Amino acid sequence: MNDIKQIHSSKWIFCLIVVLILVVDQATKIWIKTHMTLHECIDITGWFKICFVENNGMAYGMELGSKLLLSSIRVVLVTMIIFYVVRQIKSTVPKGYLICLSMIVGGAIGNIIDGVFYGLIFSESSNLFVADFVPFGTGYAPVLMGKVVDMLYFPLIESTWPAFVPFVGGQPFVFFSPVFNVADANISVGVCALLLFYRKRLSSLMQKDNS
């Protein structure tokens, strides 16, 4: 009986975390997309800015191969993770482990939505014009080819490389320069928490797969 209650509780936790991440992620992205021009920045503090950028690739603006291939791989990987989570829930997974997995799934789905749908429902953003909603299928890109919206920028340290440093001496230096979104943040926190607190569980899982 307790196991059944725990399974139902785990299902609710997983669903609530994923839905909450998706709501916050998509709300921020849609607001940015429909209120800011491309590369426009709003200073919140000296070390935190809202800067609207778009990317074709992975988290934090990284790119890998073709956009269509990347979007397809994302869908396959998220589907596999969801099946894994369902199996873990049935075996009464620890709550902390489930929360980490939920954050990864929610973040991944958030970025998948951009790639799958944004090209179909938005006009293209530019440095001069704010994007608008358009009739479905008449947007700036076909299915799976939409761009991911990023906006969170934390230039914690802005300085210049010392002149004696080879290759980059005298050039501007920014720590932490990537621009990311709510989905990226949840994926990163979820993965880091898994590596920090659940290494034994992950290693045992890899051993089972190799055996």
Secondary structure, 3 states (H helix, E strand, C coil): CHHHHHHHHHHHHHHHHHHHHHHHHHHHHHHHHHHCCCCCEEEEECCEEEEEEEECCCHHHCCCCCHHHHHHHHHHHHHHHHHHHHHHHHCCCCHHHHHHHHHHHHHHHHHHHHHHHHHHHECCCCCCCCCCECCCCCCCCCCCCCCEEEEEECCCEEEECCCCCCCCCCCEEEECCCEECHHHHHHHHHHHHHHHHCHHHHHHHHHHHHC
